Amino acid sequence: MKFSAVLVALAPLALAQNSIPQSASSAVASLSSSITSALASQSSAAASISSSVSSKVNSISTSADSAVASVTSEAGDSIASLNSQLATATGSDRASITSALASLASDASSAVNSITSEAASAASSVTSNPAAPMKTGAVAMGALFGGAAVLAQL
């Protein structure tokens, strides 16, 4: 008789203890699902940022390529013209055309170097200034285990 009284008194406690792990388990599963969703969202945001940066760098590169092509085309036309004049020039005219060719080559080289430097600077500023650091999987796992520990203590 005494045993049945103790059993009746302790039965609700035993049942309550069984329900806590189940609710903790479902809470941990829900938390895990939320963290997985948040990580997927962060991953999507990172991919979007990466795509945007890549697009900007490609745009800078295309603009620089176009500018270099323009400079070299103009310089090439001028050099071809001066070379045809050089073929028939004599004396001081020849020296003058040779000097103009050297100056033209130097100016074209300087323009290409300037374009390349500006493009590198622009690409560097696009890639070196991220909006914010991305959360890592370690942070998410810490939140998962921290939440599970809190729930286990209930």
Backbone bond lengths (Angstrom), bond angles and torsions (degrees), N, CA, C in turn:
res aa  C-N    CA-C-N  psi(-1)  N-CA   C-N-CA  omega(-1)  CA-C   N-CA-C  phi
1 M - - - 1.426 - - 1.509 111.80 -
2 K 1.334 114.91 -43.27 1.451 118.17 179.03 1.536 110.15 -61.69
3 F 1.300 115.35 -40.39 1.474 119.31 -179.42 1.522 111.20 -62.15
4 S 1.280 120.74 -40.75 1.458 122.88 -179.96 1.516 111.34 -67.60
5 A 1.329 117.90 -32.77 1.466 120.49 176.74 1.527 110.21 -67.89
6 V 1.308 116.26 -41.24 1.468 120.54 177.85 1.522 109.66 -66.88
7 L 1.313 115.93 -40.31 1.460 120.29 179.28 1.531 110.95 -63.36
8 V 1.319 116.81 -42.98 1.460 120.47 178.42 1.521 110.46 -65.31
9 A 1.332 117.23 -36.08 1.462 120.92 -179.38 1.530 111.16 -71.90
10 L 1.317 116.95 -35.49 1.471 120.12 -176.03 1.524 113.36 -92.33
11 A 1.291 118.69 -13.63 1.466 121.39 -178.07 1.530 112.22 -59.24
12 P 1.346 120.12 -46.59 1.471 118.52 178.26 1.527 113.16 -60.54
13 L 1.335 116.42 -35.03 1.465 119.37 177.89 1.526 111.33 -66.18
14 A 1.317 115.47 -41.68 1.464 119.49 179.44 1.524 110.78 -64.95
15 L 1.313 116.18 -41.30 1.467 119.44 178.36 1.523 111.51 -67.36
16 A 1.319 116.43 -37.51 1.468 120.13 178.95 1.511 110.65 -65.36
17 Q 1.337 116.89 -37.29 1.450 119.51 179.89 1.520 111.19 -68.06
18 N 1.291 117.83 -32.27 1.458 120.15 177.51 1.522 111.27 -70.65
19 S 1.323 117.77 -32.46 1.456 119.46 -178.13 1.521 111.97 -77.90
20 I 1.307 118.52 -25.98 1.471 120.65 179.51 1.522 110.66 -64.69
21 P 1.337 119.22 -50.16 1.464 117.25 178.81 1.528 112.77 -60.63
22 Q 1.333 117.10 -34.87 1.454 118.43 178.99 1.528 110.53 -66.90
23 S 1.331 117.16 -43.02 1.468 118.27 179.32 1.522 110.38 -70.28
24 A 1.330 116.87 -36.30 1.463 119.69 176.53 1.517 109.93 -64.59
25 S 1.341 115.12 -40.52 1.455 119.58 179.27 1.525 111.11 -62.99
26 S 1.327 116.55 -43.07 1.464 118.76 179.25 1.526 110.80 -69.31
27 A 1.337 116.80 -33.72 1.465 119.39 177.48 1.526 110.48 -67.60
28 V 1.324 116.22 -40.83 1.472 120.03 177.92 1.523 109.83 -65.07
29 A 1.318 117.57 -39.99 1.465 120.64 178.06 1.523 110.51 -63.69
30 S 1.331 115.43 -41.45 1.473 119.70 177.96 1.521 110.73 -65.04
31 L 1.348 115.86 -42.79 1.457 120.45 178.19 1.523 110.63 -63.25
32 S 1.317 116.19 -42.11 1.462 121.02 178.25 1.523 110.82 -61.06
33 S 1.328 115.82 -42.39 1.462 120.06 178.52 1.528 111.00 -63.45
34 S 1.336 116.09 -41.43 1.467 120.46 178.89 1.520 111.20 -63.91
35 I 1.327 115.82 -41.76 1.469 119.73 179.89 1.523 110.55 -66.92
36 T 1.319 116.67 -41.67 1.466 120.37 177.43 1.521 110.42 -60.14
37 S 1.320 115.74 -42.23 1.465 120.32 178.24 1.526 111.13 -64.05
38 A 1.341 115.68 -42.67 1.466 119.42 179.04 1.521 111.01 -64.07
39 L 1.335 116.99 -40.61 1.472 120.35 178.06 1.515 111.09 -64.22
40 A 1.315 116.62 -39.88 1.466 119.72 178.18 1.522 109.97 -64.04
41 S 1.321 116.35 -39.59 1.461 120.51 178.13 1.525 110.68 -64.82
42 Q 1.342 116.64 -42.97 1.460 121.02 178.32 1.528 110.25 -63.74
43 S 1.308 115.94 -40.69 1.456 120.10 179.04 1.528 110.68 -63.22
44 S 1.317 116.10 -41.43 1.462 120.96 178.19 1.526 110.59 -64.36
45 A 1.338 115.97 -41.78 1.467 119.61 178.56 1.525 110.69 -64.76
46 A 1.325 116.82 -40.11 1.465 120.59 178.58 1.529 110.58 -63.64
47 A 1.321 116.38 -41.08 1.470 119.79 178.69 1.522 110.48 -64.93
48 S 1.310 116.96 -38.29 1.464 121.36 178.87 1.523 110.67 -65.29
49 I 1.328 116.35 -43.75 1.466 120.51 178.90 1.519 109.83 -64.89
50 S 1.319 116.33 -43.53 1.459 120.56 179.08 1.527 111.15 -60.37
51 S 1.320 115.98 -42.50 1.460 120.59 178.64 1.529 111.13 -63.96
52 S 1.321 116.25 -41.24 1.466 120.84 179.56 1.526 110.94 -64.34
53 V 1.332 116.36 -44.91 1.467 120.43 179.09 1.522 109.90 -63.71
54 S 1.320 116.75 -43.67 1.455 120.88 178.98 1.524 111.23 -60.72
55 S 1.320 116.39 -41.53 1.457 121.20 178.96 1.523 111.20 -63.36
56 K 1.335 116.61 -42.83 1.467 120.38 179.29 1.521 111.40 -65.75
57 V 1.326 116.71 -42.14 1.473 120.22 178.93 1.528 109.94 -64.32
58 N 1.334 117.39 -41.43 1.468 120.50 177.38 1.526 111.21 -63.07
59 S 1.323 117.07 -39.00 1.459 121.13 178.31 1.528 110.70 -63.89
60 I 1.321 116.23 -43.54 1.471 120.88 178.32 1.520 109.60 -62.62
61 S 1.324 116.26 -44.09 1.459 120.58 -179.89 1.523 111.56 -63.12
62 T 1.330 117.02 -42.45 1.465 121.14 179.25 1.519 111.09 -64.11
63 S 1.332 116.51 -42.16 1.469 120.39 178.36 1.523 111.12 -63.38
64 A 1.334 115.26 -42.60 1.466 119.34 179.24 1.521 111.13 -65.01
65 D 1.325 116.59 -42.67 1.470 120.20 178.13 1.525 110.99 -60.09
66 S 1.324 115.47 -42.59 1.467 120.18 179.56 1.525 111.27 -64.05
67 A 1.337 116.40 -42.91 1.467 120.00 179.69 1.529 111.43 -65.50
68 V 1.326 116.39 -41.19 1.473 120.16 178.11 1.524 110.20 -64.88
69 A 1.319 117.44 -41.85 1.469 120.88 178.38 1.524 110.78 -61.89
70 S 1.321 116.95 -39.50 1.465 120.84 178.90 1.523 111.06 -64.59
71 V 1.344 115.85 -46.35 1.474 120.01 -179.85 1.524 110.63 -62.79
72 T 1.329 116.98 -45.66 1.465 119.04 -178.19 1.530 111.71 -68.71
73 S 1.317 117.50 -32.88 1.461 120.46 177.65 1.528 110.84 -65.96
74 E 1.343 115.45 -46.96 1.465 119.52 178.74 1.526 110.85 -62.83
75 A 1.331 115.81 -43.70 1.468 119.47 179.63 1.527 110.13 -64.80
76 G 1.326 116.60 -40.16 1.463 120.26 179.64 1.523 112.10 -62.39
77 D 1.348 116.67 -41.87 1.467 120.31 177.82 1.520 110.94 -62.87
78 S 1.338 116.01 -44.31 1.465 120.15 -179.79 1.520 111.37 -66.22
79 I 1.314 117.57 -39.65 1.464 121.27 179.16 1.526 110.52 -65.90
80 A 1.327 116.97 -40.55 1.466 120.27 178.71 1.523 110.09 -62.51
81 S 1.331 116.47 -41.54 1.465 120.19 178.99 1.526 111.15 -64.56
82 L 1.336 115.76 -45.06 1.473 119.43 179.99 1.529 111.30 -66.86
83 N 1.333 116.84 -36.26 1.465 119.41 178.16 1.528 111.72 -64.45
84 S 1.334 116.19 -37.76 1.474 118.09 178.46 1.527 110.11 -68.00
85 Q 1.332 117.06 -34.88 1.473 119.63 176.65 1.527 110.42 -71.13
86 L 1.325 116.69 -35.97 1.459 121.31 -179.31 1.530 111.46 -64.06
87 A 1.329 117.03 -31.02 1.463 121.00 -178.06 1.523 112.00 -62.16
88 T 1.335 117.26 -29.70 1.469 119.91 -177.49 1.523 112.48 -109.93
89 A 1.327 117.70 -4.02 1.473 120.31 -176.21 1.524 110.52 -80.03
90 T 1.334 114.26 152.20 1.464 120.87 177.05 1.517 109.13 -136.53
91 G 1.326 115.91 158.62 1.462 121.90 172.39 1.522 113.73 61.02
92 S 1.348 113.86 -130.10 1.468 119.98 -175.37 1.534 111.57 -69.35
93 D 1.332 117.81 -29.08 1.460 120.01 176.77 1.533 110.34 -63.32
94 R 1.316 114.73 -40.41 1.462 119.89 179.71 1.532 110.37 -64.06
95 A 1.292 117.94 -42.83 1.467 122.26 178.73 1.527 110.48 -64.37
96 S 1.325 116.47 -39.59 1.458 121.07 179.09 1.537 111.56 -64.95
97 I 1.334 116.16 -42.93 1.471 120.19 179.59 1.528 110.08 -68.08
98 T 1.323 117.56 -39.97 1.464 121.27 177.60 1.518 110.64 -61.40
99 S 1.326 116.95 -41.08 1.469 121.46 177.11 1.530 111.03 -65.17
100 A 1.334 116.79 -40.01 1.463 120.79 178.47 1.530 111.06 -65.13
101 L 1.348 116.15 -38.70 1.458 120.13 177.26 1.535 111.24 -62.85
102 A 1.326 116.59 -43.99 1.465 120.74 179.21 1.529 110.73 -63.62
103 S 1.327 116.11 -42.10 1.462 120.95 178.99 1.529 111.18 -64.82
104 L 1.324 116.60 -42.28 1.459 121.71 179.03 1.534 111.01 -63.39
105 A 1.305 117.23 -43.18 1.464 121.37 178.85 1.524 110.56 -64.02
106 S 1.315 116.41 -40.75 1.459 121.01 178.95 1.531 111.31 -65.67
107 D 1.347 116.05 -44.19 1.473 120.36 178.68 1.534 111.24 -62.59
108 A 1.325 116.98 -42.26 1.463 120.93 179.70 1.526 110.64 -64.76
109 S 1.318 116.31 -43.01 1.458 120.82 178.45 1.527 110.72 -62.72
110 S 1.320 116.84 -42.22 1.462 121.65 178.54 1.527 111.14 -63.78
111 A 1.333 117.26 -41.08 1.462 121.29 179.22 1.523 110.97 -65.33
112 V 1.321 117.19 -42.23 1.468 121.03 178.83 1.528 110.12 -64.60
113 N 1.330 117.37 -42.69 1.464 120.70 178.51 1.530 110.87 -62.75
114 S 1.321 116.67 -39.73 1.462 120.89 179.04 1.532 111.21 -64.95
115 I 1.320 116.53 -44.28 1.477 121.19 178.64 1.531 110.04 -62.49
116 T 1.315 116.19 -44.58 1.466 120.68 -179.87 1.521 110.99 -62.58
117 S 1.324 116.30 -43.13 1.468 120.45 179.53 1.527 111.41 -64.12
118 E 1.332 117.34 -43.97 1.464 120.96 178.95 1.527 111.17 -63.89
119 A 1.315 116.51 -40.30 1.476 119.96 179.27 1.527 110.61 -65.75
120 A 1.324 117.08 -42.10 1.467 120.40 179.01 1.525 110.65 -64.16
121 S 1.323 116.34 -40.12 1.466 120.37 178.30 1.523 111.22 -65.04
122 A 1.327 116.56 -43.01 1.469 120.52 179.35 1.522 110.97 -65.21
123 A 1.318 117.22 -43.07 1.469 120.80 179.57 1.525 110.53 -65.44
124 S 1.331 116.54 -37.31 1.462 120.57 178.50 1.518 111.24 -65.44
125 S 1.330 116.79 -40.37 1.465 118.85 -179.69 1.525 111.46 -69.23
126 V 1.321 117.41 -29.35 1.469 120.25 177.82 1.525 110.59 -71.42
127 T 1.320 117.30 -40.67 1.462 120.33 -173.37 1.517 113.71 -90.36
128 S 1.326 119.64 -18.45 1.459 120.03 -174.49 1.514 113.79 -97.53
129 N 1.326 119.03 2.24 1.455 120.84 -176.86 1.524 110.49 -126.21
130 P 1.328 117.16 71.20 1.463 118.29 -179.41 1.525 110.53 -68.84
131 A 1.307 116.48 154.30 1.459 121.32 -177.39 1.520 111.41 -65.71
132 A 1.296 118.15 -41.45 1.455 121.86 179.81 1.524 108.83 -165.47
133 P 1.325 115.84 155.77 1.464 117.37 177.23 1.521 110.34 -68.61
134 M 1.299 115.90 145.88 1.458 121.09 -179.82 1.530 108.86 -87.06
135 K 1.332 116.12 143.87 1.457 120.48 176.56 1.523 108.29 -72.59
136 T 1.303 114.83 142.67 1.461 119.32 -176.91 1.516 111.13 -100.72
137 G 1.293 115.18 168.97 1.454 120.89 176.81 1.521 112.01 -63.07
138 A 1.345 116.99 -29.18 1.463 120.43 179.25 1.529 110.89 -63.37
139 V 1.317 116.59 -38.53 1.459 120.34 178.09 1.523 109.78 -64.78
140 A 1.309 117.04 -43.07 1.455 121.01 179.86 1.524 111.07 -65.03
141 M 1.314 117.27 -42.49 1.458 120.01 179.31 1.526 110.15 -65.57
142 G 1.322 118.28 -38.09 1.465 121.10 176.20 1.514 111.04 -61.72
143 A 1.322 116.82 -40.97 1.459 120.16 178.00 1.517 110.36 -66.01
144 L 1.297 117.51 -40.23 1.467 121.60 179.03 1.518 110.97 -61.38
145 F 1.327 116.90 -52.01 1.461 120.15 -178.41 1.521 111.48 -69.41
146 G 1.305 118.25 -35.72 1.462 121.38 176.19 1.510 111.32 -63.29
147 G 1.337 116.94 -44.38 1.459 120.95 177.32 1.503 111.91 -63.77
148 A 1.330 116.35 -39.72 1.468 120.13 179.24 1.532 110.12 -66.27
149 A 1.319 117.34 -37.93 1.474 120.10 179.21 1.523 110.76 -66.42
150 V 1.325 116.74 -40.93 1.461 120.36 178.46 1.523 110.26 -63.26
151 L 1.316 117.07 -45.38 1.456 120.69 179.45 1.521 112.22 -65.55
152 A 1.306 117.65 -34.95 1.462 121.31 -179.97 1.524 111.01 -67.66
153 Q 1.330 117.17 -27.58 1.450 121.12 179.42 1.515 113.58 -79.01
154 L 1.343 118.01 -10.05 1.465 120.97 -179.83 1.495 112.77 -70.17
